Amino acid sequence: MESNADSLSICRVAVLEIGSTGIRLLIAETTGKGEWRAVDSAVKPVVLGRDVFTSGQVSHSSLLECLAVLRNFQELLKGWGITGEDVHLIATSALRAARNREIFADRVYQETGYRLAIVEGIEENRLMYLAARFALKQIKGSSGGMSADALSGDKNEKNNLFWRGNSIIIDIGGGSTEIMLLRQGKMVAAHSVRLGSILMDQQSLYARGSEWSRERYLTEGIKNTLTFLKAEMDLSQIKTFVVTGSDTRIAASLIGSEYNENSSVIDREKFLFFVKKIQYYTVEECVQKLRISYGDAEGFVPGLLIYKGFLEQTQADQVVALGVSLREGLLIDLAMGVDPELQEEFFTQIIASAINLGRKYHFDEAHGRHVAALSKIIFDALVHEHGLNRHERLLLEIAALLHDIGMFIRGSSHQKHSQYIVANSEIFGIHREELEIIANVVRYHRGEQPSSDDIAFIALQREERIVVLKLVSILRVADALDRGHSQRIQSVTIEHKSESIVIHTNGSIDRNLERASLEEKANMFQDVFGYKVALI
């Protein structure tokens, strides 16, 4: 914080995270300049994950335990003067998997007044990316808080691990593992997979605690995950292995060295030797020999074994253990607000992830990129007509890039295959609801128009259906302008007339193929926007 912080508007906020093994609290002070500093933290163990991963729901006793912890934290927060909307309550994999999560959330609200947000896997990835980006760009010797300058950083900084070569960021929780792959700082893929330390223990329990069961679960879980990860990046080319979570923070405190105030490094061989040494420790032995709390010890060995399994697939010579978490990621998000520079960087990462999804299915990248560029030109020229925002422009760009991805399955009715692939994939930074919008847009980039007979379209909210209609109308026109997939029309300008939109192109090329394609595909544009489309 700056020395004149008292002249700024300082706000105290709290992030409460309900995880598989405990409820964790982070309190911070933020200013209007996008800066923050942590002022207090606390953690209370709960057994939520063991309930959910055993029975599929939160038990009555665990619910009461969680409520008691939240009420205690509520008293602590009142002492800090933090109430109402300044308290942000989130939950991760355990509650995502619980059948009675809505009942749990309602009970929490009735008892505390806190509205619970259950963070989906891809959003967890986004917040962890924020936290990792901050921690690895933090300059040693800084205040321990965060500023916009520290967050933007310098990609050419000598010691900047985040932008060096290929990287994996991996966060292992009780019930899921969040994974991000980056190629020279650009997002290749982001996934949330059902692989966690408590789930591993549950598998061992079912087999009467045998180490064979634990090793089988680990081997099969990592093998299944590696199958699709290797299709997106050769893991042997990964040089930077970034990990988060309390397990690796504890390991770093025992065998690592400080990189900066928010991260540590552990030599690869030292990490592998340490895990081999403790892999058969019981929880009690972890407590006694490593001098850690019982709550930390419960998932300690299983978590490190999973990290070890992934590390062995890479060429990284060290493990980078972050001292930040999902809570810091949310705090950064809250402190920064709508920062245009940060937002554009996220959009760049989202597009990079979408392009890599396309490459996975061998899409026509030149055509996809060209149609996306034309779509953005048309979108920008029709702001008054469509009234959509920058984020919806991003959804259009992704749909344009991936509209032909279904050709990987079959050329005939490939728009339906495109819809299926998109709807069942993960794109970094894109929520499930947004992915459904994109899937509907690619579904209707050719062929019939959306109708009440289409369950996937009707399942959208009314406002979302309107967005789909507008984006599809623009995409159809842009796709028609590259009918031959040859990118002959390199640039266009849009002219508004009373009853038509005129598309002007440069050069003296023959445009008859594109005009014929517009005749076929521009009807929907006229239905939605009320303009005919002419190509000159």
C-alpha positions as CSV (number, residue, x, y, z in Angstrom):
1,M,0.0,0.0,0.0
2,E,1.2,3.5,-0.6
3,S,2.2,5.8,2.3
4,N,-0.7,8.1,1.6
5,A,-3.2,5.1,1.8
6,D,-5.2,7.0,4.4
7,S,-6.2,9.5,1.7
8,L,-7.6,6.7,-0.4
9,S,-10.9,4.8,0.0
10,I,-9.9,1.7,2.0
11,C,-12.4,-1.1,2.1
12,R,-12.1,-4.4,4.1
13,V,-13.3,-7.5,2.4
14,A,-13.3,-11.2,3.3
15,V,-13.1,-14.3,1.2
16,L,-14.5,-17.5,2.8
17,E,-13.8,-20.8,1.0
18,I,-15.6,-24.0,1.9
19,G,-13.3,-26.8,0.7
20,S,-13.1,-30.5,1.0
21,T,-11.1,-30.5,4.2
22,G,-11.7,-27.1,5.8
23,I,-13.2,-23.7,5.7
24,R,-10.6,-21.0,5.1
25,L,-10.8,-17.3,5.6
26,L,-8.8,-14.5,4.1
27,I,-9.3,-10.8,5.2
28,A,-7.8,-8.0,3.2
29,E,-7.8,-4.2,2.7
30,T,-8.4,-2.9,-0.8
31,T,-8.2,0.6,-2.3
32,G,-9.7,2.2,-5.3
33,K,-6.4,1.9,-7.0
34,G,-6.6,-1.8,-7.4
35,E,-4.2,-2.5,-4.5
36,W,-4.7,-4.9,-1.6
37,R,-2.9,-6.4,1.3
38,A,-3.9,-9.4,3.5
39,V,-4.5,-8.5,7.2
40,D,-5.7,-11.7,8.7
41,S,-6.4,-15.4,7.8
42,A,-7.8,-18.4,9.6
43,V,-8.7,-22.0,8.9
44,K,-11.0,-24.5,10.6
45,P,-11.1,-28.2,9.6
46,V,-14.3,-29.9,8.4
47,V,-15.0,-33.3,7.0
48,L,-17.2,-32.2,4.1
49,G,-15.2,-34.0,1.4
50,R,-15.3,-37.4,3.1
51,D,-19.1,-37.1,3.4
52,V,-19.7,-36.2,-0.2
53,F,-17.2,-38.6,-1.8
54,T,-18.6,-41.4,0.3
55,S,-22.4,-40.8,0.2
56,G,-22.8,-38.2,-2.5
57,Q,-24.2,-35.6,-0.2
58,V,-23.4,-33.4,2.8
59,S,-24.5,-35.2,6.0
60,H,-26.6,-33.5,8.7
61,S,-23.7,-33.5,11.1
62,S,-21.3,-31.9,8.6
63,L,-23.9,-29.3,7.8
64,L,-24.1,-28.3,11.4
65,E,-20.3,-28.4,11.7
66,C,-20.0,-26.0,8.8
67,L,-22.7,-23.7,10.1
68,A,-20.9,-23.5,13.5
69,V,-17.6,-22.6,11.8
70,L,-19.3,-20.0,9.7
71,R,-20.9,-18.4,12.7
72,N,-17.6,-18.2,14.5
73,F,-16.0,-16.6,11.5
74,Q,-19.0,-14.2,11.3
75,E,-18.2,-13.0,14.8
76,L,-14.5,-12.5,13.8
77,L,-15.6,-10.5,10.7
78,K,-17.8,-8.3,12.8
79,G,-14.8,-7.4,14.8
80,W,-13.1,-6.2,11.6
81,G,-16.2,-4.3,10.6
82,I,-16.9,-6.6,7.7
83,T,-20.5,-7.5,6.9
84,G,-23.0,-8.0,4.1
85,E,-21.7,-7.7,0.5
86,D,-18.1,-7.4,1.7
87,V,-18.1,-11.1,2.6
88,H,-17.6,-13.4,-0.4
89,L,-18.5,-17.0,0.4
90,I,-17.4,-19.7,-2.2
91,A,-17.2,-23.5,-2.4
92,T,-15.3,-25.8,-4.6
93,S,-15.3,-29.5,-5.6
94,A,-16.9,-31.1,-2.6
95,L,-20.1,-29.0,-2.9
96,R,-20.0,-29.1,-6.7
97,A,-20.4,-32.9,-6.3
98,A,-23.0,-32.9,-3.5
99,R,-26.6,-33.8,-4.5
100,N,-28.0,-31.5,-1.7
101,R,-25.8,-28.5,-2.5
102,E,-28.9,-26.2,-3.0
103,I,-30.3,-27.2,0.4
104,F,-26.9,-26.6,1.9
105,A,-26.6,-23.2,0.3
106,D,-30.1,-22.2,1.4
107,R,-29.4,-23.3,5.0
108,V,-26.2,-21.3,5.0
109,Y,-28.0,-18.2,3.8
110,Q,-30.8,-18.6,6.4
111,E,-28.3,-19.0,9.2
112,T,-25.7,-16.4,8.2
113,G,-27.1,-14.2,5.5
114,Y,-24.2,-15.2,3.3
115,R,-25.0,-16.1,-0.3
116,L,-22.9,-19.1,-1.3
117,A,-21.3,-19.2,-4.8
118,I,-20.3,-22.7,-5.9
119,V,-17.3,-22.2,-8.2
120,E,-17.2,-24.4,-11.2
121,G,-14.0,-26.0,-12.3
122,I,-13.2,-23.7,-15.2
123,E,-13.8,-20.6,-13.0
124,E,-11.5,-22.2,-10.4
125,N,-8.9,-22.4,-13.1
126,R,-9.4,-18.7,-14.0
127,L,-9.0,-17.6,-10.4
128,M,-5.9,-19.8,-9.9
129,Y,-4.4,-18.3,-13.0
130,L,-4.8,-14.9,-11.5
131,A,-3.2,-16.0,-8.3
132,A,-0.3,-17.7,-10.1
133,R,0.3,-14.8,-12.4
134,F,0.5,-12.5,-9.5
135,A,2.7,-14.7,-7.3
136,L,5.3,-15.4,-10.1
137,K,5.5,-11.8,-11.1
138,Q,5.8,-10.5,-7.5
139,I,9.1,-8.8,-7.0
140,K,11.1,-10.1,-4.0
141,G,11.1,-7.6,-1.2
142,S,7.7,-6.0,-2.0
143,S,5.0,-5.4,0.5
144,G,3.3,-8.7,0.1
145,G,0.2,-7.1,-1.3
146,M,-0.6,-6.6,-4.9
147,S,-0.7,-3.6,-7.2
148,A,-1.7,-3.2,-10.8
149,D,1.9,-2.7,-11.8
150,A,3.0,-5.9,-10.1
151,L,0.1,-7.8,-11.8
152,S,0.9,-6.4,-15.3
153,G,4.6,-7.2,-14.9
154,D,7.2,-7.5,-17.6
155,K,7.1,-10.6,-19.9
156,N,10.9,-10.2,-20.5
157,E,11.8,-10.0,-16.8
158,K,14.9,-12.2,-16.4
159,N,13.6,-14.2,-13.5
160,N,10.0,-14.4,-14.6
161,L,9.1,-18.1,-14.4
162,F,5.6,-17.6,-15.6
163,W,6.6,-16.7,-19.2
164,R,9.6,-19.0,-19.6
165,G,9.0,-21.9,-22.1
166,N,6.1,-24.3,-21.6
167,S,4.4,-24.5,-18.2
168,I,1.8,-26.5,-16.3
169,I,-0.1,-25.0,-13.4
170,I,-1.7,-27.7,-11.3
171,D,-3.9,-27.4,-8.2
172,I,-4.9,-30.7,-6.4
173,G,-7.9,-30.5,-4.1
174,G,-9.8,-33.1,-2.2
175,G,-12.1,-34.1,-5.0
176,S,-10.7,-32.5,-8.2
177,T,-7.5,-31.4,-9.9
178,E,-7.4,-28.2,-11.8
179,I,-4.8,-28.2,-14.7
180,M,-3.7,-25.4,-17.0
181,L,-1.2,-25.9,-19.9
182,L,0.6,-22.8,-21.2
183,R,3.0,-22.6,-24.2
184,Q,5.3,-19.6,-23.7
185,G,2.7,-17.9,-21.6
186,K,-0.2,-18.6,-23.9
187,M,-3.1,-20.8,-22.7
188,V,-3.2,-24.1,-24.5
189,A,-5.9,-25.8,-22.3
190,A,-7.6,-25.7,-19.0
191,H,-9.3,-28.7,-17.4
192,S,-10.9,-29.8,-14.2
193,V,-10.6,-33.5,-13.6
194,R,-12.0,-35.8,-11.0
195,L,-8.7,-36.7,-9.3
196,G,-8.2,-35.7,-5.7
197,S,-6.4,-36.5,-2.4
198,I,-9.5,-37.4,-0.5
199,L,-10.9,-39.5,-3.4
200,M,-7.6,-41.4,-3.4
201,D,-8.0,-42.1,0.3
202,Q,-11.5,-43.2,-0.3
203,Q,-10.4,-45.7,-2.9
204,S,-7.8,-47.0,-0.4
205,L,-10.5,-47.3,2.3
206,Y,-12.8,-49.3,0.0
207,A,-9.9,-51.8,-0.5
208,R,-9.3,-52.0,3.3
209,G,-6.5,-49.4,3.2
210,S,-4.2,-51.3,0.9
211,E,-1.4,-49.3,-0.7
212,W,-2.0,-51.3,-3.9
213,S,-5.5,-49.6,-4.2
214,R,-4.0,-46.2,-3.7
215,E,-1.3,-46.8,-6.3
216,R,-3.9,-48.2,-8.7
217,Y,-6.2,-45.2,-8.3
218,L,-3.2,-42.8,-8.8
219,T,-1.8,-44.7,-11.8
220,E,-5.2,-45.0,-13.6
221,G,-6.3,-41.4,-12.7
222,I,-3.1,-39.9,-14.0
223,K,-3.0,-42.2,-17.1
224,N,-6.6,-41.2,-18.1
225,T,-5.7,-37.5,-17.6
226,L,-2.5,-37.7,-19.6
227,T,-4.3,-39.3,-22.5
228,F,-6.1,-36.0,-23.4
229,L,-3.4,-33.7,-22.1
230,K,-0.8,-35.2,-24.4
231,A,-3.1,-34.5,-27.3
232,E,-2.8,-30.8,-26.5
233,M,0.8,-30.5,-25.4
234,D,3.8,-32.8,-25.3
235,L,4.3,-32.9,-21.5
236,S,8.0,-33.8,-21.9
237,Q,8.5,-30.3,-23.3
238,I,7.2,-28.6,-20.1
239,K,10.0,-26.8,-18.3
240,T,8.1,-25.0,-15.6
241,F,6.0,-27.0,-13.1
242,V,3.8,-24.7,-11.0
243,V,1.8,-26.1,-8.1
244,T,-0.6,-24.7,-5.5
245,G,-2.2,-25.9,-2.4
246,S,-1.3,-26.4,1.3
247,D,0.4,-29.8,0.6
248,T,3.2,-28.3,-1.6
249,R,3.4,-25.2,0.6
250,I,4.2,-27.5,3.5
251,A,6.7,-29.4,1.4
252,A,8.4,-26.2,0.3
253,S,8.7,-25.1,4.0
254,L,10.5,-28.4,4.7
255,I,12.8,-28.9,1.6
256,G,12.4,-25.8,-0.6
257,S,13.9,-22.3,-0.8
258,E,12.2,-18.9,-1.3
259,Y,11.7,-17.5,-4.8
260,N,9.8,-14.5,-3.7
261,E,7.4,-13.6,-0.9
262,N,4.6,-15.5,-2.6
263,S,6.3,-18.6,-4.0
264,S,9.1,-21.1,-3.3
265,V,11.1,-23.6,-5.4
266,I,12.0,-27.2,-4.7
267,D,14.7,-29.0,-6.6
268,R,13.1,-31.8,-8.7
269,E,15.2,-34.6,-7.3
270,K,14.8,-33.4,-3.8
271,F,11.0,-33.3,-4.2
272,L,10.9,-36.9,-5.7
273,F,13.2,-38.2,-2.9
274,F,11.0,-36.6,-0.2
275,V,7.8,-38.0,-1.6
276,K,9.4,-41.5,-1.9
277,K,10.5,-41.2,1.7
278,I,7.0,-40.3,3.1
279,Q,4.7,-42.2,0.7
280,Y,3.9,-44.9,3.3
281,Y,3.5,-42.5,6.2
282,T,0.2,-42.7,8.1
283,V,-1.6,-39.5,9.1
284,E,-0.4,-39.9,12.6
285,E,3.2,-40.3,11.4
286,C,2.9,-37.1,9.3
287,V,1.8,-35.3,12.4
288,Q,4.6,-36.6,14.6
289,K,7.5,-36.7,12.2
290,L,6.8,-33.6,10.0
291,R,5.2,-31.6,12.8
292,I,2.1,-30.6,10.9
293,S,-1.5,-30.3,12.0
294,Y,-3.8,-33.3,11.7
295,G,-6.0,-31.4,9.2
296,D,-3.0,-30.8,7.0
297,A,-1.8,-34.3,7.4
298,E,-5.0,-36.0,6.2
299,G,-4.5,-35.4,2.5
300,F,-0.7,-34.6,2.6
301,V,0.7,-37.9,1.2
302,P,-2.0,-38.5,-1.4
303,G,-1.7,-35.0,-2.7
304,L,2.1,-35.1,-3.1
305,L,1.8,-38.5,-4.8
306,I,-0.4,-37.0,-7.4
307,Y,1.9,-34.1,-8.0
308,K,4.8,-36.5,-8.2
309,G,3.0,-38.5,-10.9
310,F,2.5,-35.4,-13.1
311,L,6.0,-34.1,-12.4
312,E,7.6,-37.3,-13.7
313,Q,5.9,-36.7,-17.1
314,T,7.8,-33.4,-17.5
315,Q,11.3,-32.2,-17.9
316,A,11.0,-29.5,-15.2
317,D,14.1,-29.3,-13.0
318,Q,12.2,-27.7,-10.1
319,V,8.8,-27.5,-8.5
320,V,7.5,-23.9,-8.1
321,A,5.2,-24.0,-5.1
322,L,2.9,-21.0,-4.8
323,G,2.0,-19.4,-1.5
324,V,-1.3,-18.2,-2.9
325,S,-4.6,-19.9,-3.5
326,L,-8.1,-19.6,-5.0
327,R,-8.9,-17.0,-2.3
328,E,-6.1,-14.7,-3.4
329,G,-7.3,-15.1,-7.0
330,L,-10.8,-14.0,-6.0
331,L,-9.3,-11.1,-4.0
332,I,-7.3,-10.0,-7.0
333,D,-10.4,-10.2,-9.1
334,L,-12.3,-8.1,-6.6
335,A,-9.5,-5.5,-6.2
336,M,-8.8,-5.0,-9.9
337,G,-12.5,-4.7,-10.9
338,V,-13.0,-4.2,-14.6
339,D,-9.4,-3.4,-15.6
340,P,-9.2,-3.0,-19.4
341,E,-5.6,-4.2,-19.7
342,L,-6.2,-7.2,-17.6
343,Q,-9.5,-8.0,-19.4
344,E,-7.8,-7.9,-22.8
345,E,-5.1,-10.2,-21.6
346,F,-7.7,-12.7,-20.4
347,F,-9.5,-12.4,-23.7
348,T,-6.2,-13.2,-25.4
349,Q,-5.7,-16.3,-23.2
350,I,-9.3,-17.4,-23.9
351,I,-8.7,-17.1,-27.7
352,A,-5.5,-19.1,-27.4
353,S,-7.3,-21.8,-25.6
354,A,-10.0,-21.9,-28.2
355,I,-7.5,-22.1,-31.0
356,N,-5.7,-25.0,-29.3
357,L,-9.1,-26.8,-29.0
358,G,-9.5,-26.3,-32.8
359,R,-6.0,-27.7,-33.4
360,K,-6.9,-30.7,-31.4
361,Y,-9.6,-31.5,-34.0
362,H,-7.5,-30.4,-37.0
363,F,-9.7,-27.5,-37.9
364,D,-9.0,-25.2,-40.9
365,E,-7.2,-22.6,-38.8
366,A,-6.7,-20.1,-41.6
367,H,-10.4,-20.1,-42.5
368,G,-11.5,-19.9,-38.8
369,R,-9.2,-17.0,-38.1
370,H,-10.3,-15.2,-41.2
371,V,-14.0,-15.7,-40.5
372,A,-13.4,-14.5,-36.9
373,A,-11.7,-11.3,-38.2
374,L,-14.5,-10.6,-40.6
375,S,-17.1,-11.3,-37.9
376,K,-15.5,-8.7,-35.6
377,I,-15.5,-6.1,-38.3
378,I,-19.2,-6.6,-38.9
379,F,-19.9,-6.7,-35.1
380,D,-18.1,-3.4,-34.6
381,A,-19.9,-1.8,-37.4
382,L,-23.3,-2.8,-36.0
383,V,-23.0,-1.8,-32.4
384,H,-26.0,0.4,-32.5
385,E,-28.1,-2.4,-34.1
386,H,-27.2,-5.3,-31.9
387,G,-26.5,-3.5,-28.6
388,L,-24.1,-6.3,-27.4
389,N,-20.9,-5.8,-25.3
390,R,-17.3,-6.7,-25.5
391,H,-17.7,-10.0,-23.9
392,E,-20.4,-11.1,-26.4
393,R,-18.0,-10.1,-29.1
394,L,-15.5,-12.6,-27.6
395,L,-18.2,-15.3,-27.8
396,L,-18.7,-14.5,-31.4
397,E,-14.9,-14.7,-32.1
398,I,-14.7,-18.1,-30.5
399,A,-17.7,-19.4,-32.4
400,A,-16.2,-18.1,-35.7
401,L,-12.9,-19.8,-35.0
402,L,-14.6,-23.1,-34.2
403,H,-17.7,-23.1,-36.4
404,D,-16.2,-25.9,-38.7
405,I,-14.6,-28.0,-36.0
406,G,-17.2,-30.7,-36.6
407,M,-15.6,-31.5,-39.9
408,F,-13.2,-33.7,-37.9
409,I,-16.2,-36.1,-37.4
410,R,-17.9,-35.7,-40.8
411,G,-18.5,-33.1,-43.4
412,S,-22.2,-33.8,-43.8
413,S,-24.2,-31.9,-41.1
414,H,-20.9,-30.8,-39.6
415,Q,-22.6,-27.9,-37.8
416,K,-24.2,-30.5,-35.5
417,H,-20.9,-32.2,-34.8
418,S,-19.4,-28.7,-34.1
419,Q,-22.1,-28.1,-31.6
420,Y,-21.4,-31.4,-29.9
421,I,-17.7,-30.9,-29.7
422,V,-17.9,-27.4,-28.3
423,A,-20.6,-28.2,-25.8
424,N,-18.5,-31.1,-24.4
425,S,-15.2,-29.3,-24.3
426,E,-13.5,-26.9,-21.9
427,I,-12.2,-23.4,-22.9
428,F,-10.2,-21.5,-20.4
429,G,-12.2,-18.6,-18.9
430,I,-15.5,-19.7,-20.5
431,H,-18.4,-20.7,-18.1
432,R,-20.7,-23.6,-19.0
433,E,-23.6,-21.2,-19.7
434,E,-21.4,-19.3,-22.2
435,L,-20.2,-22.5,-23.8
436,E,-23.8,-23.4,-24.5
437,I,-24.3,-20.1,-26.2
438,I,-21.2,-20.7,-28.4
439,A,-22.3,-24.2,-29.1
440,N,-25.7,-23.0,-30.4
441,V,-24.0,-20.3,-32.5
442,V,-21.8,-22.9,-34.3
443,R,-24.8,-25.2,-34.6
444,Y,-26.7,-22.6,-36.8
445,H,-23.8,-21.1,-38.8
446,R,-25.3,-23.0,-41.7
447,G,-28.5,-24.9,-42.5
448,E,-31.8,-24.3,-40.9
449,Q,-32.4,-21.4,-38.4
450,P,-33.1,-21.9,-34.7
451,S,-36.5,-23.2,-33.9
452,S,-38.7,-24.2,-31.0
453,D,-38.0,-27.9,-31.9
454,D,-34.4,-27.6,-30.8
455,I,-34.1,-28.5,-27.1
456,A,-30.6,-27.1,-26.8
457,F,-31.7,-23.7,-28.1
458,I,-34.9,-23.6,-26.1
459,A,-33.1,-24.6,-22.9
460,L,-31.3,-21.2,-23.1
461,Q,-32.7,-18.2,-21.2
462,R,-34.7,-15.8,-23.4
463,E,-31.9,-13.2,-23.3
464,E,-29.4,-15.8,-24.3
465,R,-31.5,-17.0,-27.2
466,I,-31.6,-13.4,-28.5
467,V,-27.8,-13.2,-28.2
468,V,-27.5,-16.4,-30.2
469,L,-29.7,-15.1,-33.0
470,K,-27.7,-11.9,-33.3
471,L,-24.3,-13.7,-33.3
472,V,-25.4,-16.4,-35.7
473,S,-26.7,-13.7,-38.1
474,I,-23.3,-12.0,-38.1
475,L,-21.4,-15.3,-38.3
476,R,-23.4,-16.5,-41.4
477,V,-22.5,-13.3,-43.3
478,A,-18.8,-13.5,-42.3
479,D,-18.6,-17.2,-43.3
480,A,-20.2,-16.5,-46.7
481,L,-17.5,-14.0,-47.4
482,D,-14.9,-16.8,-47.3
483,R,-17.1,-19.4,-49.1
484,G,-14.1,-21.0,-50.8
485,H,-11.9,-21.1,-47.7
486,S,-9.3,-19.2,-49.7
487,Q,-9.3,-15.8,-47.9
488,R,-9.6,-14.0,-51.1
489,I,-11.5,-11.1,-49.5
490,Q,-8.9,-9.7,-47.2
491,S,-10.5,-6.6,-45.9
492,V,-14.0,-5.1,-45.8
493,T,-15.7,-1.9,-44.8
494,I,-19.4,-1.6,-43.8
495,E,-21.7,1.1,-45.2
496,H,-25.2,1.7,-43.6
497,K,-28.0,2.6,-46.0
498,S,-31.7,3.0,-45.2
499,E,-32.7,-0.6,-45.9
500,S,-29.4,-2.4,-46.4
501,I,-25.9,-3.0,-45.2
502,V,-23.4,-2.7,-48.0
503,I,-20.1,-4.6,-47.7
504,H,-17.3,-3.0,-49.7
505,T,-14.2,-5.1,-50.6
506,N,-10.9,-4.0,-52.0
507,G,-9.4,-5.2,-55.2
508,S,-10.8,-6.5,-58.5
509,I,-11.4,-10.1,-57.6
510,D,-14.4,-12.0,-58.8
511,R,-17.0,-11.9,-56.0
512,N,-19.7,-14.1,-57.6
513,L,-19.1,-17.1,-55.3
514,E,-19.4,-14.9,-52.2
515,R,-22.5,-13.2,-53.6
516,A,-24.1,-16.5,-54.2
517,S,-23.2,-17.6,-50.7
518,L,-24.7,-14.4,-49.2
519,E,-27.9,-15.0,-51.1
520,E,-28.1,-18.3,-49.2
521,K,-27.0,-17.3,-45.7
522,A,-28.0,-13.6,-45.3
523,N,-31.7,-14.2,-44.9
524,M,-31.3,-14.6,-41.1
525,F,-29.4,-11.4,-40.9
526,Q,-32.3,-9.6,-42.5
527,D,-34.8,-11.3,-40.2
528,V,-32.9,-10.3,-37.1
529,F,-31.6,-6.8,-38.0
530,G,-34.1,-5.7,-40.7
531,Y,-31.3,-5.0,-43.3
532,K,-30.6,-6.7,-46.6
533,V,-26.9,-7.4,-47.2
534,A,-25.2,-6.4,-50.4
535,L,-21.6,-7.1,-51.5
536,I,-19.7,-4.7,-53.7
